[in-house]
Amino acid sequence: MICGAESTDARTGVLAAMLAERLGVPQLTLAGKVDIDGTAVTVRRVTDEGYQVVTGQLPAVVSVMEKINEPRYPSFKGIMAAKKKPVQTLSLAEAGIDPALVGLGNSATAVADFAARPPRQAGVVVKDEGDGGAKVAAFLAGRKFI
């Protein structure tokens, strides 16, 4: 599995580590170059001291840096052709996935409680009579934003 450097984990790099732990496979992170030879994967990453070479066995989770390759941008013709391609939906059986390994029964998390978002309230209008800045600052300070 390959992960990018940009993710919703605030660039902390933990997504690849969490996936590797969950899947029980090695992780090779921050790769600037990836080579695969049979079942061995070797990554080269840049450090403050130079390059570091790390090797692991497949299957593995590899996270790559944004400069690992030049991005390929789709052409307009390619985008339009992709819209016409059929989307194939597979069942768990067709995909060869054991139903006991997925879904609510095998979830690592559970929702303990939830509540609907409260309805949006009317905002506060501040009329600027020369003291608008002070009024806005007082409003923000009252809600502990400043």
DRENTORKOL-3810 file (N, C-alpha, C; in nm, 4 decimals):
REM DRENTORKOL-3810
@n.u->0.0843; n.v->-0.1151; n.w->0.0000; ca.u->0.0000; ca.v->0.0000; ca.w->0.0000; c.u->0.0901; c.v->0.1229; c.w->0.0000
@n.u->0.0536; n.v->0.2224; n.w->-0.0784; ca.u->0.1310; ca.v->0.3458; ca.w->-0.0866; c.u->0.0469; c.v->0.4607; c.w->-0.0348
@n.u->0.1047; n.v->0.5411; n.w->0.0534; ca.u->0.0406; ca.v->0.6603; ca.w->0.1085; c.u->0.1224; c.v->0.7815; c.w->0.0685
@n.u->0.0559; n.v->0.8935; n.w->0.0529; ca.u->0.1247; ca.v->1.0176; ca.w->0.0235; c.u->0.1648; c.v->1.0899; c.w->0.1507
@n.u->0.2426; n.v->1.1955; n.w->0.1340; ca.u->0.2879; ca.v->1.2732; ca.w->0.2494; c.u->0.1772; c.v->1.3644; c.w->0.3005
@n.u->0.0911; n.v->1.4117; n.w->0.2130; ca.u->-0.0157; ca.v->1.5026; ca.w->0.2522; c.u->-0.1371; c.v->1.4212; c.w->0.2941
@n.u->-0.1851; n.v->1.4459; n.w->0.4139; ca.u->-0.3027; ca.v->1.3745; ca.w->0.4627; c.u->-0.3727; c.v->1.4573; c.w->0.5678
@n.u->-0.4807; n.v->1.4048; n.w->0.6190; ca.u->-0.5573; ca.v->1.4781; ca.w->0.7189; c.u->-0.5001; c.v->1.4634; c.w->0.8581
@n.u->-0.3797; n.v->1.4115; n.w->0.8709; ca.u->-0.3179; ca.v->1.4000; ca.w->1.0037; c.u->-0.2214; c.v->1.5157; c.w->1.0300
@n.u->-0.2439; n.v->1.6284; n.w->0.9631; ca.u->-0.1653; ca.v->1.7505; ca.w->0.9815; c.u->-0.0170; c.v->1.7293; c.w->0.9510
@n.u->0.0130; n.v->1.6472; n.w->0.8539; ca.u->0.1498; ca.v->1.6174; ca.w->0.8103; c.u->0.2366; c.v->1.5595; c.w->0.9219
@n.u->0.1738; n.v->1.4878; n.w->1.0143; ca.u->0.2508; ca.v->1.4242; ca.w->1.1202; c.u->0.3058; c.v->1.2900; c.w->1.0753
@n.u->0.2549; n.v->1.2364; n.w->0.9664; ca.u->0.3061; ca.v->1.1109; ca.w->0.9137; c.u->0.2573; c.v->0.9875; c.w->0.9864
@n.u->0.1527; n.v->0.9999; n.w->1.0672; ca.u->0.1083; ca.v->0.8848; ca.w->1.1449; c.u->0.0119; c.v->0.7949; c.w->1.0690
@n.u->-0.0477; n.v->0.8428; n.w->0.9606; ca.u->-0.1447; ca.v->0.7614; ca.w->0.8893; c.u->-0.0837; c.v->0.6311; c.w->0.8387
@n.u->0.0331; n.v->0.6383; n.w->0.7759; ca.u->0.0986; ca.v->0.5172; ca.w->0.7260; c.u->0.1342; c.v->0.4237; c.w->0.8406
@n.u->0.1812; n.v->0.4791; n.w->0.9518; ca.u->0.2171; ca.v->0.3970; ca.w->1.0679; c.u->0.0948; c.v->0.3280; c.w->1.1256
@n.u->-0.0165; n.v->0.3998; n.w->1.1325; ca.u->-0.1393; ca.v->0.3396; ca.w->1.1850; c.u->-0.1899; c.v->0.2288; c.w->1.0935
@n.u->-0.1828; n.v->0.2519; n.w->0.9626; ca.u->-0.2252; ca.v->0.1479; ca.w->0.8683; c.u->-0.1369; c.v->0.0242; c.w->0.8793
@n.u->-0.0071; n.v->0.0446; n.w->0.8864; ca.u->0.0857; ca.v->-0.0681; ca.w->0.8973; c.u->0.0598; c.v->-0.1469; c.w->1.0251
@n.u->0.0373; n.v->-0.0769; n.w->1.1347; ca.u->0.0090; ca.v->-0.1444; ca.w->1.2620; c.u->-0.1209; c.v->-0.2234; c.w->1.2530
@n.u->-0.2236; n.v->-0.1619; n.w->1.1963; ca.u->-0.3545; ca.v->-0.2280; ca.w->1.1846; c.u->-0.3468; c.v->-0.3508; c.w->1.0940
@n.u->-0.2688; n.v->-0.3392; n.w->0.9869; ca.u->-0.2561; ca.v->-0.4502; ca.w->0.8923; c.u->-0.1517; c.v->-0.5528; c.w->0.9346
@n.u->-0.0653; n.v->-0.5161; n.w->1.0320; ca.u->0.0386; ca.v->-0.6076; ca.w->1.0775; c.u->0.1495; c.v->-0.6280; c.w->0.9765
@n.u->0.1837; n.v->-0.5208; n.w->0.9033; ca.u->0.2888; ca.v->-0.5290; ca.w->0.8019; c.u->0.3937; c.v->-0.4224; c.w->0.8305
@n.u->0.5146; n.v->-0.4342; n.w->0.7723; ca.u->0.6185; ca.v->-0.3323; ca.w->0.7934; c.u->0.5790; c.v->-0.1984; c.w->0.7320
@n.u->0.6370; n.v->-0.0919; n.w->0.7842; ca.u->0.6170; ca.v->0.0399; ca.w->0.7255; c.u->0.7511; c.v->0.0982; c.w->0.6844
@n.u->0.7549; n.v->0.1595; n.w->0.5687; ca.u->0.8734; ca.v->0.2287; ca.w->0.5183; c.u->0.8260; c.v->0.3690; c.w->0.4838
@n.u->0.8729; n.v->0.4674; n.w->0.5593; ca.u->0.8138; ca.v->0.5997; ca.w->0.5518; c.u->0.9046; c.v->0.7023; c.w->0.4858
@n.u->0.8429; n.v->0.8120; n.w->0.4412; ca.u->0.9114; ca.v->0.9294; ca.w->0.3860; c.u->1.0014; c.v->0.8955; c.w->0.2676
@n.u->0.9559; n.v->0.8069; n.w->0.1831; ca.u->1.0368; ca.v->0.7611; ca.w->0.0702; c.u->1.0481; c.v->0.8674; c.w->-0.0377
@n.u->1.1710; n.v->0.8897; n.w->-0.0822; ca.u->1.1972; ca.v->0.9758; ca.w->-0.1963; c.u->1.2198; c.v->0.8935; c.w->-0.3222
@n.u->1.2514; n.v->0.7647; n.w->-0.3024; ca.u->1.2709; ca.v->0.6716; ca.w->-0.4125; c.u->1.2327; c.v->0.5331; c.w->-0.3618
@n.u->1.1631; n.v->0.4563; n.w->-0.4444; ca.u->1.1178; ca.v->0.3224; ca.w->-0.4061; c.u->1.1623; c.v->0.2230; c.w->-0.5119
@n.u->1.2251; n.v->0.1123; n.w->-0.4683; ca.u->1.2636; ca.v->0.0034; ca.w->-0.5578; c.u->1.2047; c.v->-0.1261; c.w->-0.5040
@n.u->1.1465; n.v->-0.2058; n.w->-0.5941; ca.u->1.0907; ca.v->-0.3346; ca.w->-0.5550; c.u->1.1633; c.v->-0.4428; c.w->-0.6320
@n.u->1.2111; n.v->-0.5439; n.w->-0.5575; ca.u->1.2823; ca.v->-0.6567; ca.w->-0.6160; c.u->1.2210; c.v->-0.7833; c.w->-0.5590
@n.u->1.1297; n.v->-0.8420; n.w->-0.6337; ca.u->1.0608; ca.v->-0.9616; ca.w->-0.5845; c.u->0.9708; c.v->-0.9258; c.w->-0.4681
@n.u->1.0024; n.v->-0.9789; n.w->-0.3494; ca.u->0.9220; ca.v->-0.9478; ca.w->-0.2308; c.u->0.9912; c.v->-0.8455; c.w->-0.1410
@n.u->1.1055; n.v->-0.7932; n.w->-0.1836; ca.u->1.1773; ca.v->-0.6935; ca.w->-0.1043; c.u->1.1495; c.v->-0.5540; c.w->-0.1594
@n.u->1.1279; n.v->-0.4597; n.w->-0.0694; ca.u->1.1088; ca.v->-0.3208; ca.w->-0.1084; c.u->1.2148; c.v->-0.2374; c.w->-0.0373
@n.u->1.2793; n.v->-0.1503; n.w->-0.1137; ca.u->1.3842; ca.v->-0.0639; ca.w->-0.0592; c.u->1.3457; c.v->0.0797; c.w->-0.0868
@n.u->1.3523; n.v->0.1633; n.w->0.0173; ca.u->1.3238; ca.v->0.3048; ca.w->-0.0004; c.u->1.4465; c.v->0.3859; c.w->0.0370
@n.u->1.4612; n.v->0.4985; n.w->-0.0311; ca.u->1.5682; ca.v->0.5923; ca.w->0.0011; c.u->1.5005; c.v->0.7219; c.w->0.0432
@n.u->1.5388; n.v->0.7711; n.w->0.1600; ca.u->1.4797; ca.v->0.8951; ca.w->0.2091; c.u->1.5889; c.v->0.9928; c.w->0.2479
@n.u->1.5564; n.v->1.1189; n.w->0.2346; ca.u->1.6509; ca.v->1.2257; ca.w->0.2652; c.u->1.6420; c.v->1.2567; c.w->0.4145
@n.u->1.7582; n.v->1.2675; n.w->0.4787; ca.u->1.7647; ca.v->1.3081; ca.w->0.6187; c.u->1.8545; c.v->1.4321; c.w->0.6283
@n.u->1.8677; n.v->1.4857; n.w->0.7474; ca.u->1.9552; ca.v->1.6012; ca.w->0.7660; c.u->2.1008; c.v->1.5671; c.w->0.7382
@n.u->2.1379; n.v->1.4400; n.w->0.7555; ca.u->2.2758; ca.v->1.3969; ca.w->0.7361; c.u->2.3042; c.v->1.3453; c.w->0.5955
@n.u->2.2021; n.v->1.3270; n.w->0.5131; ca.u->2.2215; ca.v->1.2723; ca.w->0.3784; c.u->2.1061; c.v->1.1818; c.w->0.3419
@n.u->2.1387; n.v->1.0629; n.w->0.2914; ca.u->2.0366; ca.v->0.9665; ca.w->0.2526; c.u->2.0355; c.v->0.8499; c.w->0.3504
@n.u->1.9176; n.v->0.7942; n.w->0.3706; ca.u->1.9020; ca.v->0.6751; ca.w->0.4535; c.u->1.8302; c.v->0.5716; c.w->0.3673
@n.u->1.8821; n.v->0.4499; n.w->0.3663; ca.u->1.8225; ca.v->0.3413; ca.w->0.2886; c.u->1.7591; c.v->0.2425; c.w->0.3850
@n.u->1.6313; n.v->0.2118; n.w->0.3629; ca.u->1.5565; ca.v->0.1211; ca.w->0.4488; c.u->1.4969; c.v->0.0126; c.w->0.3611
@n.u->1.5069; n.v->-0.1126; n.w->0.4058; ca.u->1.4555; ca.v->-0.2267; ca.w->0.3298; c.u->1.3554; c.v->-0.3041; c.w->0.4142
@n.u->1.2521; n.v->-0.3539; n.w->0.3497; ca.u->1.1513; ca.v->-0.4361; ca.w->0.4162; c.u->1.0950; c.v->-0.5382; c.w->0.3206
@n.u->1.0099; n.v->-0.6243; n.w->0.3725; ca.u->0.9486; ca.v->-0.7288; ca.w->0.2918; c.u->0.8033; c.v->-0.6922; c.w->0.2591
@n.u->0.7612; n.v->-0.7290; n.w->0.1406; ca.u->0.6220; ca.v->-0.7090; ca.w->0.1017; c.u->0.5359; c.v->-0.8192; c.w->0.1612
@n.u->0.4132; n.v->-0.7936; n.w->0.1964; ca.u->0.3426; ca.v->-0.6664; ca.w->0.1838; c.u->0.3904; c.v->-0.5671; c.w->0.2876
@n.u->0.3832; n.v->-0.4390; n.w->0.2522; ca.u->0.4275; ca.v->-0.3310; ca.w->0.3410; c.u->0.3482; c.v->-0.2058; c.w->0.3089
@n.u->0.3521; n.v->-0.1116; n.w->0.4012; ca.u->0.2947; ca.v->0.0210; ca.w->0.3789; c.u->0.4111; c.v->0.1156; c.w->0.3557
@n.u->0.4087; n.v->0.1860; n.w->0.2422; ca.u->0.5148; ca.v->0.2798; ca.w->0.2055; c.u->0.4527; c.v->0.4181; c.w->0.1957
@n.u->0.5106; n.v->0.5155; n.w->0.2663; ca.u->0.4663; ca.v->0.6534; ca.w->0.2486; c.u->0.5725; c.v->0.7279; c.w->0.1695
@n.u->0.5273; n.v->0.8051; n.w->0.0727; ca.u->0.6192; ca.v->0.8737; ca.w->-0.0180; c.u->0.6077; c.v->1.0252; c.w->-0.0007
@n.u->0.7152; n.v->1.0940; n.w->-0.0319; ca.u->0.7175; ca.v->1.2401; ca.w->-0.0271; c.u->0.6572; c.v->1.2960; c.w->-0.1554
@n.u->0.6182; n.v->1.4219; n.w->-0.1508; ca.u->0.5496; ca.v->1.4824; ca.w->-0.2655; c.u->0.6390; c.v->1.4948; c.w->-0.3886
@n.u->0.7711; n.v->1.4909; n.w->-0.3715; ca.u->0.8623; ca.v->1.5076; ca.w->-0.4848; c.u->0.9101; c.v->1.3744; c.w->-0.5406
@n.u->0.8419; n.v->1.2657; n.w->-0.5103; ca.u->0.8871; ca.v->1.1344; ca.w->-0.5570; c.u->0.8715; c.v->1.1214; c.w->-0.7084
@n.u->0.7791; n.v->1.1943; n.w->-0.7655; ca.u->0.7535; ca.v->1.1794; ca.w->-0.9078; c.u->0.6899; c.v->1.3067; c.w->-0.9603
@n.u->0.6930; n.v->1.3252; n.w->-1.0896; ca.u->0.6240; ca.v->1.4366; ca.w->-1.1520; c.u->0.4769; c.v->1.3989; c.w->-1.1640
@n.u->0.3871; n.v->1.4857; n.w->-1.1200; ca.u->0.2451; ca.v->1.4523; ca.w->-1.1290; c.u->0.2000; c.v->1.4430; c.w->-1.2743
@n.u->0.1051; n.v->1.3538; n.w->-1.2962; ca.u->0.0454; ca.v->1.3401; ca.w->-1.4286; c.u->-0.0916; c.v->1.4051; c.w->-1.4230
@n.u->-0.1117; n.v->1.5040; n.w->-1.5049; ca.u->-0.2395; ca.v->1.5730; ca.w->-1.5072; c.u->-0.3216; c.v->1.5189; c.w->-1.6233
@n.u->-0.4483; n.v->1.4867; n.w->-1.5970; ca.u->-0.5310; ca.v->1.4323; ca.w->-1.7054; c.u->-0.5645; c.v->1.5406; c.w->-1.8069
@n.u->-0.5729; n.v->1.4973; n.w->-1.9312; ca.u->-0.6134; ca.v->1.5888; ca.w->-2.0373; c.u->-0.7658; c.v->1.6010; c.w->-2.0348
@n.u->-0.8169; n.v->1.7039; n.w->-2.0987; ca.u->-0.9620; ca.v->1.7212; ca.w->-2.1067; c.u->-1.0256; c.v->1.6012; c.w->-2.1759
@n.u->-0.9592; n.v->1.5529; n.w->-2.2806; ca.u->-1.0094; ca.v->1.4366; ca.w->-2.3541; c.u->-1.0147; c.v->1.3140; c.w->-2.2620
@n.u->-0.9126; n.v->1.2961; n.w->-2.1780; ca.u->-0.9105; ca.v->1.1841; ca.w->-2.0844; c.u->-1.0194; c.v->1.1944; c.w->-1.9788
@n.u->-1.0447; n.v->1.3162; n.w->-1.9302; ca.u->-1.1513; ca.v->1.3367; ca.w->-1.8321; c.u->-1.2861; c.v->1.3020; c.w->-1.8925
@n.u->-1.3099; n.v->1.3486; n.w->-2.0126; ca.u->-1.4385; ca.v->1.3214; ca.w->-2.0782; c.u->-1.4540; c.v->1.1716; c.w->-2.1065
@n.u->-1.3467; n.v->1.1043; n.w->-2.1452; ca.u->-1.3535; ca.v->0.9602; ca.w->-2.1711; c.u->-1.3791; c.v->0.8838; c.w->-2.0421
@n.u->-1.3225; n.v->0.9298; n.w->-1.9310; ca.u->-1.3409; ca.v->0.8619; ca.w->-1.8025; c.u->-1.4860; c.v->0.8696; c.w->-1.7563
@n.u->-1.5549; n.v->0.9778; n.w->-1.7894; ca.u->-1.6952; ca.v->0.9927; ca.w->-1.7498; c.u->-1.7838; c.v->0.8860; c.w->-1.8142
@n.u->-1.7425; n.v->0.8363; n.w->-1.9291; ca.u->-1.8227; ca.v->0.7386; ca.w->-2.0021; c.u->-1.7920; c.v->0.5943; c.w->-1.9627
@n.u->-1.6865; n.v->0.5729; n.w->-1.8857; ca.u->-1.6485; ca.v->0.4370; ca.w->-1.8465; c.u->-1.7450; c.v->0.3854; c.w->-1.7409
@n.u->-1.7807; n.v->0.2575; n.w->-1.7489; ca.u->-1.8714; ca.v->0.2016; ca.w->-1.6480; c.u->-1.7998; c.v->0.1814; c.w->-1.5142
@n.u->-1.8747; n.v->0.1973; n.w->-1.4067; ca.u->-1.8231; ca.v->0.1737; ca.w->-1.2727; c.u->-1.8689; c.v->0.0348; c.w->-1.2303
@n.u->-1.7745; n.v->-0.0509; n.w->-1.1972; ca.u->-1.8069; ca.v->-0.1878; ca.w->-1.1587; c.u->-1.8149; c.v->-0.1971; c.w->-1.0067
@n.u->-1.9256; n.v->-0.2488; n.w->-0.9562; ca.u->-1.9446; ca.v->-0.2670; ca.w->-0.8127; c.u->-1.9367; c.v->-0.4158; c.w->-0.7821
@n.u->-1.8516; n.v->-0.4517; n.w->-0.6864; ca.u->-1.8332; ca.v->-0.5911; ca.w->-0.6495; c.u->-1.8920; c.v->-0.6164; c.w->-0.5116
@n.u->-1.9466; n.v->-0.7349; n.w->-0.4919; ca.u->-1.9887; ca.v->-0.7757; ca.w->-0.3585; c.u->-1.8649; c.v->-0.8240; c.w->-0.2832
@n.u->-1.8790; n.v->-0.8444; n.w->-0.1516; ca.u->-1.7654; ca.v->-0.8950; ca.w->-0.0748; c.u->-1.7184; c.v->-1.0294; c.w->-0.1301
@n.u->-1.8120; n.v->-1.1160; n.w->-0.1633; ca.u->-1.7760; ca.v->-1.2478; ca.w->-0.2165; c.u->-1.7010; c.v->-1.2348; c.w->-0.3485
@n.u->-1.7486; n.v->-1.1458; n.w->-0.4362; ca.u->-1.6824; ca.v->-1.1259; ca.w->-0.5657; c.u->-1.5422; c.v->-1.0686; c.w->-0.5497
@n.u->-1.5216; n.v->-0.9875; n.w->-0.4450; ca.u->-1.3902; ca.v->-0.9299; ca.w->-0.4192; c.u->-1.3021; c.v->-1.0238; c.w->-0.3383
@n.u->-1.3562; n.v->-1.1371; n.w->-0.2935; ca.u->-1.2782; ca.v->-1.2335; ca.w->-0.2169; c.u->-1.2505; c.v->-1.1893; c.w->-0.0742
@n.u->-1.3443; n.v->-1.1139; n.w->-0.0158; ca.u->-1.3270; ca.v->-1.0627; ca.w->0.1197; c.u->-1.4205; c.v->-1.1376; c.w->0.2143
@n.u->-1.3659; n.v->-1.1860; n.w->0.3239; ca.u->-1.4444; ca.v->-1.2555; ca.w->0.4255; c.u->-1.5350; c.v->-1.1541; c.w->0.4954
@n.u->-1.6670; n.v->-1.1707; n.w->0.4922; ca.u->-1.7577; ca.v->-1.0746; ca.w->0.5557; c.u->-1.7329; c.v->-1.0569; c.w->0.7055
@n.u->-1.6743; n.v->-1.1544; n.w->0.7716; ca.u->-1.6471; ca.v->-1.1429; ca.w->0.9149; c.u->-1.5345; c.v->-1.0437; c.w->0.9440
@n.u->-1.4552; n.v->-1.0072; n.w->0.8418; ca.u->-1.3421; ca.v->-0.9169; ca.w->0.8618; c.u->-1.3773; c.v->-0.7702; c.w->0.8415
@n.u->-1.4983; n.v->-0.7408; n.w->0.7976; ca.u->-1.5371; ca.v->-0.6027; ca.w->0.7689; c.u->-1.6691; c.v->-0.5688; c.w->0.8360
@n.u->-1.7022; n.v->-0.4430; n.w->0.8340; ca.u->-1.8308; ca.v->-0.4001; ca.w->0.8863; c.u->-1.8293; c.v->-0.3739; c.w->1.0357
@n.u->-1.9472; n.v->-0.3513; n.w->1.0909; ca.u->-1.9629; ca.v->-0.3145; ca.w->1.2304; c.u->-1.9061; c.v->-0.4190; c.w->1.3249
@n.u->-1.9210; n.v->-0.5477; n.w->1.2932; ca.u->-1.8733; ca.v->-0.6537; ca.w->1.3809; c.u->-1.7225; c.v->-0.6556; c.w->1.3990
@n.u->-1.6478; n.v->-0.6058; n.w->1.3016; ca.u->-1.5017; ca.v->-0.6073; ca.w->1.3098; c.u->-1.4426; c.v->-0.4660; c.w->1.3205
@n.u->-1.5256; n.v->-0.3686; n.w->1.3533; ca.u->-1.4787; ca.v->-0.2308; ca.w->1.3636; c.u->-1.3894; c.v->-0.2131; c.w->1.4854
@n.u->-1.2841; n.v->-0.1341; n.w->1.4699; ca.u->-1.1936; ca.v->-0.1058; ca.w->1.5814; c.u->-1.2469; c.v->0.0076; c.w->1.6682
@n.u->-1.3516; n.v->0.0739; n.w->1.6223; ca.u->-1.4093; ca.v->0.1845; ca.w->1.6976; c.u->-1.5595; c.v->0.1674; c.w->1.7098
@n.u->-1.6179; n.v->0.2399; n.w->1.8032; ca.u->-1.7631; ca.v->0.2390; ca.w->1.8205; c.u->-1.8081; c.v->0.3795; c.w->1.8562
@n.u->-1.9249; n.v->0.4177; n.w->1.8098; ca.u->-1.9816; ca.v->0.5476; ca.w->1.8424; c.u->-2.0574; c.v->0.5332; c.w->1.9734
@n.u->-2.0128; n.v->0.6059; n.w->2.0751; ca.u->-2.0776; ca.v->0.5983; ca.w->2.2058; c.u->-2.2015; c.v->0.6861; c.w->2.2114
@n.u->-2.1989; n.v->0.8013; n.w->2.1450; ca.u->-2.3108; ca.v->0.8940; ca.w->2.1511; c.u->-2.2963; c.v->0.9952; c.w->2.0383
@n.u->-2.4039; n.v->1.0575; n.w->2.0009; ca.u->-2.3998; ca.v->1.1661; ca.w->1.9043; c.u->-2.5190; c.v->1.2565; c.w->1.9283
@n.u->-2.5097; n.v->1.3746; n.w->1.8784; ca.u->-2.6191; ca.v->1.4711; ca.w->1.8898; c.u->-2.6238; c.v->1.5518; c.w->1.7621
@n.u->-2.7432; n.v->1.5903; n.w->1.7254; ca.u->-2.7592; ca.v->1.6733; ca.w->1.6063; c.u->-2.7010; c.v->1.8116; c.w->1.6340
@n.u->-2.6484; n.v->1.8741; n.w->1.5317; ca.u->-2.5938; ca.v->2.0078; ca.w->1.5458; c.u->-2.7067; c.v->2.1033; c.w->1.5796
@n.u->-2.6847; n.v->2.1922; n.w->1.6758; ca.u->-2.7925; ca.v->2.2861; ca.w->1.7097; c.u->-2.8206; c.v->2.3794; c.w->1.5924
@n.u->-2.9431; n.v->2.4286; n.w->1.5836; ca.u->-2.9737; ca.v->2.5195; ca.w->1.4726; c.u->-2.8914; c.v->2.6471; c.w->1.4824
@n.u->-2.8621; n.v->2.7003; n.w->1.3684; ca.u->-2.7793; ca.v->2.8203; ca.w->1.3629; c.u->-2.8577; c.v->2.9396; c.w->1.4168
@n.u->-2.7917; n.v->3.0172; n.w->1.5012; ca.u->-2.8568; ca.v->3.1337; ca.w->1.5603; c.u->-2.8225; c.v->3.2579; c.w->1.4800
@n.u->-2.9031; n.v->3.3595; n.w->1.4996; ca.u->-2.8795; ca.v->3.4858; ca.w->1.4306; c.u->-2.7482; c.v->3.5465; c.w->1.4805
@n.u->-2.6779; n.v->3.6103; n.w->1.3921; ca.u->-2.5524; ca.v->3.6736; ca.w->1.4279; c.u->-2.5736; c.v->3.8080; c.w->1.4955
@n.u->-2.4650; n.v->3.8684; n.w->1.5362; ca.u->-2.4679; ca.v->3.9992; ca.w->1.6005; c.u->-2.4208; c.v->4.1032; c.w->1.4992
@n.u->-2.4988; n.v->4.2075; n.w->1.4836; ca.u->-2.4625; ca.v->4.3161; ca.w->1.3936; c.u->-2.4002; c.v->4.4272; c.w->1.4771
@n.u->-2.2813; n.v->4.4676; n.w->1.4388; ca.u->-2.2119; ca.v->4.5760; ca.w->1.5078; c.u->-2.2154; c.v->4.6978; c.w->1.4172
@n.u->-2.2832; n.v->4.8015; n.w->1.4634; ca.u->-2.2897; ca.v->4.9250; ca.w->1.3862; c.u->-2.1688; c.v->5.0095; c.w->1.4240
@n.u->-2.0903; n.v->5.0457; n.w->1.3246; ca.u->-1.9676; ca.v->5.1214; ca.w->1.3497; c.u->-1.9997; c.v->5.2695; c.w->1.3598
@n.u->-1.9858; n.v->5.3187; n.w->1.4801; ca.u->-2.0045; ca.v->5.4620; ca.w->1.5032; c.u->-1.8737; c.v->5.5218; c.w->1.5535
@n.u->-1.7651; n.v->5.4720; n.w->1.4943; ca.u->-1.6338; ca.v->5.5170; ca.w->1.5357; c.u->-1.5701; c.v->5.4261; c.w->1.6393
@n.u->-1.6488; n.v->5.3400; n.w->1.6994; ca.u->-1.5973; ca.v->5.2477; ca.w->1.8010; c.u->-1.6202; c.v->5.1021; c.w->1.7608
@n.u->-1.6355; n.v->5.0757; n.w->1.6305; ca.u->-1.6628; ca.v->4.9409; ca.w->1.5803; c.u->-1.5538; c.v->4.8411; c.w->1.6147
@n.u->-1.4288; n.v->4.8854; n.w->1.6049; ca.u->-1.3168; ca.v->4.7971; ca.w->1.6375; c.u->-1.3205; c.v->4.7524; c.w->1.7822
@n.u->-1.3501; n.v->4.8441; n.w->1.8727; ca.u->-1.3579; ca.v->4.8112; ca.w->2.0152; c.u->-1.4739; c.v->4.7166; c.w->2.0424
@n.u->-1.5871; n.v->4.7393; n.w->1.9731; ca.u->-1.7038; ca.v->4.6514; ca.w->1.9916; c.u->-1.6739; c.v->4.5096; c.w->1.9429
@n.u->-1.6083; n.v->4.4986; n.w->1.8276; ca.u->-1.5732; ca.v->4.3665; ca.w->1.7743; c.u->-1.4743; c.v->4.2976; c.w->1.8675
@n.u->-1.3756; n.v->4.3723; n.w->1.9168; ca.u->-1.2775; ca.v->4.3142; ca.w->2.0089; c.u->-1.3448; c.v->4.2678; c.w->2.1368
@n.u->-1.4376; n.v->4.3449; n.w->2.1888; ca.u->-1.5102; ca.v->4.3050; ca.w->2.3098; c.u->-1.5939; c.v->4.1798; c.w->2.2836
@n.u->-1.6560; n.v->4.1730; n.w->2.1685; ca.u->-1.7355; ca.v->4.0549; ca.w->2.1316; c.u->-1.6471; c.v->3.9303; c.w->2.1261
@n.u->-1.5320; n.v->3.9405; n.w->2.0585; ca.u->-1.4407; ca.v->3.8273; ca.w->2.0459; c.u->-1.3810; c.v->3.7883; c.w->2.1817
@n.u->-1.3487; n.v->3.8879; n.w->2.2619; ca.u->-1.2934; ca.v->3.8588; ca.w->2.3952; c.u->-1.3976; c.v->3.7910; c.w->2.4831
@n.u->-1.5235; n.v->3.8306; n.w->2.4707; ca.u->-1.6302; ca.v->3.7692; ca.w->2.5484; c.u->-1.6480; c.v->3.6213; c.w->2.5168
@n.u->-1.6107; n.v->3.5816; n.w->2.3968; ca.u->-1.6203; ca.v->3.4397; ca.w->2.3563; c.u->-1.4843; c.v->3.3711; c.w->2.3600
@n.u->-1.3861; n.v->3.4387; n.w->2.4187; ca.u->-1.2512; ca.v->3.3873; ca.w->2.4412; c.u->-1.1785; c.v->3.3508; c.w->2.3111
@n.u->-1.2060; n.v->3.4260; n.w->2.2048; ca.u->-1.1320; ca.v->3.4095; ca.w->2.0801; c.u->-1.0023; c.v->3.4893; c.w->2.0838
@n.u->-1.0030; n.v->3.5963; n.w->2.1611; ca.u->-0.8802; ca.v->3.6770; ca.w->2.1773; c.u->-0.8569; c.v->3.7014; c.w->2.3240
END
